[in-house]
């Protein structure tokens, strides 16, 4: 194996002759460590102190940065207007209350200007359908936080079937992914005295029965992986302390991904069909195990597969697992292509399955421009959202009684929309789903899955004037010749290269960017003459597993090339131009925007970097970064460190470049993407003499879901920055 120093020298020499879009130039090497070994990278980093999340020096730096940025942004007369408009949207009383089936009725979690932390509430299904539901409070989070003097953010509830009146409620300190979990009785509206309770952690839990939980959590020293996720599942009975729980499954401390998790699949009556353990080996490869009374058995499923549920009406003998595959798979002599949706009897994937059994059943096999996005499973039917060239439809699959072939029926959905599957009630064979477009507000509908009928429940009111804009779809040719689709939402009429335009991208983790309604974007940006672009670059899930895997690990540069190709194509079509084009990305999208800044600064006039990864040579050391090695590669391996170094935004910052001044923002309580990434990128830019705006919230976590008041301020900062940089009309 070649040494880190040698690999670094090879990288730097090769980069001298590379075109700017393909990696760093020789002039950019000033921030690149001489050795790409972990020790060499660490020794060359002058900003390691910013990785100390709550360190006094780091927090002082954050306060100074916040004060400087707010002084600039709040002085802009548009700031208060943007904040007020965003707050009105986020707290509007005529929003559609998102429904969730529970206990024979409908739950909803609601936040507004007077209930910033929110209220969990309940109504009957008929009452909800009436359009004027009479809500009953289940749990008031504002009151709970005040009573307990805690910074609680509601992260959902998991209720045990069939009554669904006992629930494990997840509460987060300020929006972190880590939560405290407590058993709650929705009838008495109180936490259960002596009930189940888990301390703060990144738990994975499911109810086995009314008195038993399956729990994967921190069981003490040595029970978490390198990424800080659990690899042990235990059975916790009512009345037991956590240390008394009985182990039922163990992975390995070396496992990657997001930790083991239990899943209990039930039929419409609440009877158990299958009990599974998901064991991730890395970000995308995993094993599926069946948990039985006499131990765990590994099922013969592909490592790149996503279990969606279980068909069956009577019990485990008749249960069929429903899963999608992300790699080619041969089973019982039949080959299946990646992206296929499958239904396979559990009996046939157990290790003791007799040879020569019938082949697995393929429910749906997509072509190269289609993908299966989301799935809901009933006793004898399946509903899936299917995308075709990034346009959605909702399909009900049922099996023909005679031939056994899977038939398709379409739910009533317009053309050219995004389709989102919501809460489902297996016993009622009902499903809430919604559809929306870039300029079309969401419509909430209730599907009768058995009859393939659709009832419109709510049409959300328009939050911005859309009549002056048009939606278009184009393709850009990337560096390697691949055609990359993108959507443009712009003012009607001939294109204008002076149009202030935002471009969004993600390009990772098989996450799609379909046509969705963005009310704050429409109100704060489109109404003022702006435009925006959605780039469906490789790494995403728009066209299934192959589109994602084309930009994995050593091929990451393809996603960046795709993004640059879309930017260039926009200029060629005169839809906008570099001084008026801003890019936005968060989380993995922050990798995209920081690399775009360092590789192609000439293409953009503004760069928003939110909750980002930026230091890709140390991301594995910033928890829980090691869980993403399956996506990016491992910087501890010399060959992989070399191709990560070729793009890592933090190390490829260089002096004497014409960078647009970026806006970099994150959250102190973000325990999914470490705030050190954003801090260090801003600090290094500023140390090089560049202008870089930085702001860090203290609440909200990675999801930015703590309260609408904070979110309205967040959007005000975003749009003031973009308006200033790109020349949006008005002051």
N, C-alpha and C positions, 0 to 999 in steps of 0.2 A: 504494500500500500504506500502511495506517495505521501510525503510529509505535508503538514499544513503550510510550512514556509514555502516549499516548492510549489504547492498548489496555488498559493497566493501570488507567487511570481509568475506562474503560467497565466493566471487570470489577468494580472495587470499588464503583462506583455501582450496578451491577446486583445485586451480592450483598447490598446493604442491604435489598432487599425480598424476598430469596429465603428460602424455608423452610430450616431447619437441614439437612435431609437433602439439599438440592440444591446445597450449596456453602457457602462461608464467609460468616459474617455480618460486619457492619461492625466489631463488636468484635474480630473475629479478625484484623484487618488489621495488627496491630502487627508481625508477623514478615514481612509481605509487602513486598518491595522497591518503591520508588516507580516504578522502571523495570524492565520485564521483559526488557530487552535482556541478553545474556550479560554485558556489563560491569556493568550495573546490578545484576544478581542477585549477581554476584561481590563487588561493592563493598559490598553490604548484608549480607554473610554474615560474622558475627564468629567462625565456627568453621572457617574454611578450613584452619587448621593441623591439624585432625584428619583431613584427607584425605591427609596425609603418612603413608603406611602404617607405615613403620618409623622415622619421625622421633622423636627423643629426647623431645620434649615430648609428642607423642601417645602414645608407649608408656608414659611416666610416668603419664599420665592413665588409660590402660587398666589399669595395675597398681593404681592407687588404687581405680578402680571395681571391679575384680575382688575386691580385698581387702574392700571394704565389702559387696559383694553376698554373697560367700562367708561373711562373718561372720554375716550374717543367716540365710542358707539352711542353712548347716551347723549352726547352733545349734538348728534345728528337729529334734526327735527322729525325725521321719519321714525325714530326709535319708538317713541311713545305711541304713535299711530299703529305701527306694526304690532307692538305688544298688546294694545287694546283690541285690535282686530283678531289676533291669534287667540286671545283669551275668550273673546265672544264665540269663536268657533268651538274651542275646546270645552266650553261650559254651556253651550246652547241648550235650552230646555226642550227644544224640538228635535234633538238628536234621536236616532233610533236606538232604543235600549237593546243591547245585544242579549239575546235569549239563550238560556242553557236549561235543558230538561233536568228536573230533579223532583223526586217525591211526588210524582203525579202532576206537577205544575212547572212553572218557569222561574228560574233565578235570573238575576241581573246584578252586575256590579256597576255602581253609578257614582261619578264624581262631577261636581259642579262648583260654582263660585263660593257656595256656603258649606259644601262638603268636599273639601279639597282632598282628603285622604280617602273618602268614599264610603259608601254604604252597600252592604250585601243585602239584597231584598228578594222577595218572593211574591208571585201572583199565580192564579190559576191559568191554565192554557186558554180557556175561553175568554177570561178577563183580559189576558194579554192580546188576544186576537181582536178584541173589541176596539182597540186603538186608544183606550183610556183606562189602563190597568190601575187597580187599587193596590198599591204595593204594601206589603207587610215587611218591616225591617227584620232581618235575620241577625245581622251584626253590624254595628256602627263603628267603623274603624277610627273616625275622628274622636269619638267618645272613648273608645278603648285606649287609644294613644294618650289621651289626656288623663284618663283614670290611672293608667300604669306609668305615666310620665316616660313614655317610650316613643321612639321614632318609627312607629310601625307603618309598613307598606304592605297591603294585602296582595298575596301571591297565589290566591286560589284555594280551593277546598276539594278534597277527595272523599266521596261519600260511599258508604258500603251498601251494596244491593242486598235485597230488593227494596227495603223501606227507604233507604237513602236519607235517613234522619240523623245518623251519627256520621260525623265528617272529621277528617283530619285537616285542620286549617293551617295554612302556611303564612307566616308573618316574617317580613324582612325588615332589618334595621336599615332604613334609609334607601331601600331599593336594591340591596345586594342580592346576588343569586342564592347565597347561603340564607337559610331560613330556620326559624323556630317553628316546630309543628306541635299543635295541641288538639286533643279531641274535643269536639264541640257538639252539643245536642241542639239541633235546630228546633225541636219542639219546646223545650224549656228556655231556649235562647240563652244558654249558659255553657261555659266550659265544664267538662265532666270532672267532678271531684274524684281524684285518684285515677283518672283515665289515662290513656296513652299520651305521652309527652316526650318530645325529642328536643335536645338542646340545639343551638345554632349549628348548622352544617349543610352540606350539599347532599341531602338525603335522596334516596330512591326508595319509594314505598308503594305498597299496594295491599289492599285488604284481602286476606285469605278467607276469612269469615267474620262474623260479627265480633268475635273475641280474639282475633289473631291478625297480626300484621306480618308481612314480609318486609324486612328492612335491610337496606344497604346503606351504611353510614360509617362514620368514624367510630370504630370500636376500641380505640386506644392506639398506642404506639405500634407502628408497623402495619396498620390496617388500611392505609391509603396508598394509592399509586404515586408515582413521581409527579403527576399533574394535580394531586390533591383530591382525587375521586376514590370512592370505595371499590374494593374488589371482593368483598365478602358479603353474602346475604344470610341473614338469620331470621328465624321464626320467633316473633315476640308475642307471647300470650298475655292476656289481660291480667294485671296484677304483678307481672314480672318487671324487675328493673332491667335496663338495657343490657347490663353485664350478665344477666341470667338467660338471655335469648339463646336459642339453639341454632347452631350453624347448619345451613342446608345447602350452601354452595360456596365454593371458593375459586376465584380466578387466580391471578398472579400479581404480585406487586409490580412486575414489569409490564403489565398491560397498559395499553395506550387508550385513547378515546376518552369518553366521559364517565367511565365507571360502570360496574355491573348494575343491572336493574331487573327487578321482578315484574312479571305481568300475569295477571289472572284474567282469563277470558271466560265470559259467561254467556249463556243463551238468554232468550227473552224472559224466561222465568227466574233468572238469577242463578241457575245451576251452573256449576263449573264445567267448562269444556276442556280447558288446558291450563296448566301452570308452567310458565316458561321463565328462564333466566337468560338475559341478553348479556354476553360477555364480549366487550370490544377488545380487539387485539391492537388496533390503531384507530385512526379517525374514521375509517370506512370499513375495515375488515373486522368481522366479528364471528363468534360462535353462538349458536342457539341451543340451549339445553332445556330438557323437560324435567321439571322437579316432581318426583314421585315419592310416595311414602317410603319406599325402600332405597331412595337415593336419586342422584341426578344422572341423566343419560343425554349424551350429545346427539342432536338430530342431524341428519344428513342434508343440510341446507348449504347453499353456496355461502362463502364468507362475505361476499358483497351482496347482501340481501336485506330488505326491510320488511319485517313482519307487520302486517296491517290489522290483523284480527283473526277470528276463527268462525267459520260457518258451522252450523249444527244446531239441532233443536232438542236432542235427547241426552247427550253425554259424551264422554271422552272417546268412546269407541267410534262414534260417527263424526267426530270433529274433523274439520279440514282447515289447515292453516292457510290463510290468505297472505301472500307476500309478493313484493316486487323484487326483481333481480337486477343487479347493476353490473353483472359480468355474464359471459356465456356460460350456460349450464346444461349438462347432459344428465338426464335422469331416465332410468328404465329404457335406455337405448334411443331416447328422443332428445334432440338438441333444441335449446331455447335461447333466444337472442336477448341481449341486455335491454332493460326497460320493460320486459314483459311482466304482466300481472298474472300470478299463479294461484291455484287452489289445489292443495295436495292433502290427502288424508294423513293425519298424524301417524297412523299405523305404518304408512309406507316410508316414512323418513326416520323411523326408529332403527337403532343398530341391529335389532333382531328381526327386521322385516324379511320375509321369505323372498328369495330371488324370483324373477320373472313376473312380478306383479304388474298391474296395468300402469301405463305411463301417467305422469302428472298431467293435470289439466291446465292449459293456458287459457286464461280468461280473455286477455287482450295482449296483442303484440304490436307495438307502435312502429311506424316507419321512421326514417331518419329526420323528419321534421316534427315529430310528435313526442309527447311525454305524458306520463301519468303523474299528476301533481299530488292529489290527496284522495283518500279512500275511506269509506264508512262500510262496515260489515254488519249484516243482519243474519237471521237464522238461515235463510235460503236465498238471499239477494245481496248484491254489492252495488254501492254507488261510488263512482269515481269522477273526479274532475280531470278531463283530458285536454291537453293543449296541442293545437295544430298551428304551427308557425306563430306561436305566442298568442294565440286566440283560443279562448276557453269554451268548453261545453260540459254539460253534466250528463253522465251516462248511467243508466240502471242496467246491471247485468243480472240475468237469471238463466238457470239451466233448463234446457228443453227436457221434458220428462221422458220423451221417447229416445232421442238420439244422444242425450247427454251433452250436446253442444251448448256453448254459452251464447245466448242471444242478447242483443242490445236494444234498449229503448232510450230515447232522449227526453230529458226534462225540458220544459219550455224555457229557453234562454235565448236572448237576442244574439245577433252576430257581433263579432269583434269586441268582446268583453272579457274581463277577468271573472272567473267563477270561484267562489270561496265556499267550501263545505263547512257548515257550522255544527251545532250540537245535534246529536241524534238520539232518538228513543227507540231502542230495539224492540221493546214490548209493544209499542204503538205502530211500529214500522213507519216512523215519521222522521223527517230531517229538515232542519233549517239550513238554508243556503242563501247566498247573495250573489248578485252580479253587478258589475260597474264598468265604466269606461273612463278614459282620461278626462272627458268633459261631461260624463253622465253620472250623477250621484247614485250611490248604491241602492238597489232594490232588494229588500228582504222577502224571501218566499218560504213557504212551508210545503214540503213535498210529501205526498202519500206514496211511499216507495212501492207498496204492493200494487196500487192502481196506476202508478206513473202519472199521478196528477200533481198539479202545482197551484197553490193559492198565494197570491201576492198579499203580504202582511203589511209592509210599510215601503213607501218610496221616500228616501231621505230628501229633504229640501235642498235646493241648490245653494251653495255657499259662495258662489262667485258668478259673475256674468260671463257665460261661455260662448255667446253667439258670435263674438268677434274672432274666434280662434278656429283652427282646423287641425285635424290629426292626419299625419302622413307616415308611411313606413317606407324606408329605403334600405339599401344594402351597401356596405363599404367593403372594399377588397383589402384584406389584411396583407401583411408583408409576405406570407407564404402562399397567398392566392385564395385563401378561404374567404367566402362571402359572409359578412357579419351583419345581421339585421339590426336596425334601430328605428325607434319611433321618434317623431318630431311633433310637438304641440306648439303651434306658433300663430301669430296674428294672420288673419286672412289677407289675401292679396299677394302681389309679387314678393318673393323673398328679399330681405334687406340685410346686408352684411353688418349693419350697425345695430341689429336687434340684440339686446342683452339676453343671453341664453345660458341656462344651467344644464349641465350634462351629468347624468347619474350613471353609475356602474357599480358592479360588485365583483363578478368574475371568480366565484369560489364556492366550494362546499355544495355544489349542485343546487344552489338557490336561484330561483327564477325571478325575473323582473317583468311581470305581466302588466297589462293596462289597468291601472288603478286610479281612483279619484282621490286627488290630494287637495283637500279644501283650503289648507293654509297656503299652499303653493299657488292655487288659483287666485285667492283673494289678495295675497300680499305681492304676487309677482305677475301673473298673467293679466290681471285687471289693469296693471300699470304699463302694459305694453311688452312684457317680457315673454320669453319662450323657454321651453325645456325639452330635453332629449333623454330618452332611455336607451342605453347601449346594451344590447343582449350579447355580451362578449363571452368567449369561451371561458370555462370554469364554472359557469352557471348551469342551471338545469333545464333551460328552455327547450332543448332538443334531446333530453335524456342523458343517460350515463356517459355516452361517448363524448358529448359536448363538454361535460364536466372534466372527464379524464384527459381530454386533449390538452389541458393546461395544468396538470398536476406536476408537482415536484420540479424536475429538470426542465419541464416544458412551460414553466410559469410565464416566461417572457411572451408567450402567445397572447395571454390575456392583456398585457400592457400594449402589445403591438395592435391588437384589435381596437383597444380604446383610442390609441393615437390615430388609427385609420379612420375611425368614425369622426374624430375631430377634424382631420384633414378633409374628409368628404363633405362635412358641413361647410367648410370654407370654400371648397370647389363649387358647391351648389349655391353659394352666396346666401345660405340660410343665416349665417352669422360669420364672424371673423375672430381671429385670436384675441384682440383687445376686448372683445365683448363676450367671450366664451369663458364661463366658469365651470369648474368641476366640483362635484360633491361625492364624498364616500365616507362611510362609517364602518368601524370594525375591520373586517377583511377589506372593505372598500377603502379603508385608510391605507392599506398596503398599496392599492391601486393609485390613489391620488398622490401619495408621497413619491412613488416611483415615477408617475407621470410628471411630477414637478421636476425631479432630478434628470429625467431622460429627455423630456420634450417641453421645456419651459416656454419655448417659442410658440406653442400652440394655444396657450391659455392666458387669460387675464386675471383669473381669480381661482383659488384653490381652497375648498373647505375640507378640513381633515378632522373627523369626529370619532372619538373613542377608538383610535387607530392602533394597528400594529405598525411599527416603523423600524425597530431594530431587529431585523430578521436573523442576525447572527447571535442574538441573546434571547430570542423570544421564548425558547424552551426553558430558560431560567427564570422567567417572569410568570408566576402561576396565573392560570393553569395552562400555559403555553405548550407544554409538552404533549398535551392532548391533540394537538393539530399537526403532529409530525407526519401523519398520513397524507396531509394536504400539501405541506411545504417542503418536507424533507428534514433531515437531522443535521444541524450545524456541527455536531460533534464528529461527524464522519467527513474526512478531508475532501473527498470528491463532491459531496453534497454541500459542504461549506463553500466550495469554490463557486458553484452555480447560484447559491443563495447570495453570496457576496456580489455577484454580477448585477444584482438589481436592488439589494436592500437600501431603502431610501435613506436611512440614518447614516450609513457609511458612505453613500455616494453623494452626499452634499459636498459641494466644492466651492472655493472662492472664485470671484471674478466671473460669475454667471449672471445672466439677466433673469433671475427668478421673480415671478409675481409675488407680492407679499401675501402669504397664506393666512388663513384664520384656522387655528388649531385649538381644539376643545375636547375635554373629556370630563370624567366624574371621579372624584376621590374615592367613592364607594363602589367603583366598578371592579368587581372581583371576577369578571370574565375576561376582560382585556386590561391588563395592568396599566394604570395611569402613567407609569414611567415612560412608556412609549411616546406618548404625546409630549410630556414634559421635556424629554431629552431632545426630541426633534426641534422643538421651539428654541430651546437653550442653545443648541449647536448652531442653528441658523443665526440667532442673534449674536453669538460669539464671533461668527464670521462677518458680521457687519450688515446682515440683511434685516429688513423689516419683517417681523412676524408677529401677528396678533395672537394672544393666548388667553384662554379663559377656562377655568375648571370649576364646575359645580361641586358642591359637597354632598348633595342628595340626588337620588334618582337611579343610581346604578347603571348598568349597561343598557337597560331597557328604557331609561328616562321616563319611568312611569310613576314617580312618587306623587306628584300633584300637578294639576293644570297650570297653576300660577307660575311654577318654575319652568314649565314647558313653554308658556307664552313668552317669558323672558328669553328663553333659549332661541325661539324662532325669531324674535326681534333682533337679537345679535346676528344671527345668520343672515337675515335679509338686509339689515343695514350694511353689513360688510359687502355683500354681493352687489347691492345697489351702488355703493361707493366705488367699487372696483370696476364694474361693468357699464356704468353710465345709465342706470335705470332712471327715467325721467322723474322729476319731482324732488323736493327737498323737505 
